[in-house]
Amino acid sequence: MNTSRGSTRTLVIGRSPEVNRSVVEPLLHAGIDAQGSTQPEEASRRFDARQFDLIAFGRGVHSSLSDRLKREFKAQNPGIRFADVFAPVAVKQILAALAHDQPQR
């Protein structure tokens, strides 16, 4: 797991391109290496969980699909962390989840 905030890798999975951009862009501005996907059905085939520290799921990804994706991503990377986020506060939720991984000083 990367402990440097600037090298933290995050994948944001949702349905709406506009909403996905509204989450990914502020993360990039905050120094997070963030990518977005609006094709959740294909996410575990298009992305390798070993390339990420955190995968965030928007509310547009229904629970049965997110459960399947979480199982598939865990098979790729047993140490991957997940966050279920809500667009109006998703950036704050993701930053909080990433900050939780930071070592205490």
N, C-alpha and C positions, 0 to 999 in steps of 0.2 A: 504494500500500500504506500502510495506517495504521501509524505507528510508535509511537503512544501505546498502551500496553498497555490502558488503559481503553476505547479506541475500537476495539480489534481485533475484527473480526467473524469468527465461526467457526460453521460448520455441521457438526453431528455426525450422521452417517447410520449407522443400524443397524437391527436387526430388533425387538429386545425393548424395549417401552416402559419397563420397569423399569430395564433396563441403560442405556438412553438417558438417562433422568432422572438416574441415578447418575453420569453423566458431565457432563451439561449443568448441573445445579444447582451443583456445586462450581466450575465455570468461571464461572458468574454471580457466585458469592460471591467469586471472585478478581478480579472486575472485567472479565471478558471478556464481550463482547456475543455470547452463544452461543444458537443455536437447534438444535433436534433434529428429526430426521425418522425415522420407522419405516416408511416406504414407499419403499424405495430404487428400486423400479422406476419410480416417478414423480418422483423427486427432480430430475432435470434439467428437467422441465416445470414443477414447482412452485416451484423456486428459480432465481434468476438469479445466476450465479457472480460477476457484477460487484458484487454486494452483500456479498461475503465476501473475507476475506484468506486464509483457510485452510478447507479442507474435509477432515474426518476421517472415515475409513471404519472401522467396526467389523468384527470378524472374521465376523459373520453375513452380511456382504455378500460373496458369492462373487466370485472373481477375474474371471470373465468379465463379470459385471455391473459390478463396480467399474471395470474397464478401459473398458467402454462409457461409464459415467458420467464418468470422467476425460476421455475424448475430447470428450464433449458439453459438459462444463463448460469445458474448455480453449477450445472454439470460442466460448463466451460471453465468456470472460476469459482471454486468453493468459498473464496473469501470476498466475493462481490457483495456490496451493500446496496440496499434498495430504499427508495423513499417514494411514498405515495403523496402526490402534491396537488394543490388546487391553484389554478392559474393566477388569481389575484394576489396570492401570497407565495407562489411557487419559488420565486427567487430567494426570498427570506427562508423558506423551508429548506431549500437545498443548501444555502450557505450555512444554516444552523447544523444540518446533518454533517457537512464537511468540517465545520469547526469542532464538532464533537470528536472527530478523529485526531485532532491536533494534540500533540503531547503537551502536558501541563508544564509550565515553567516555574 
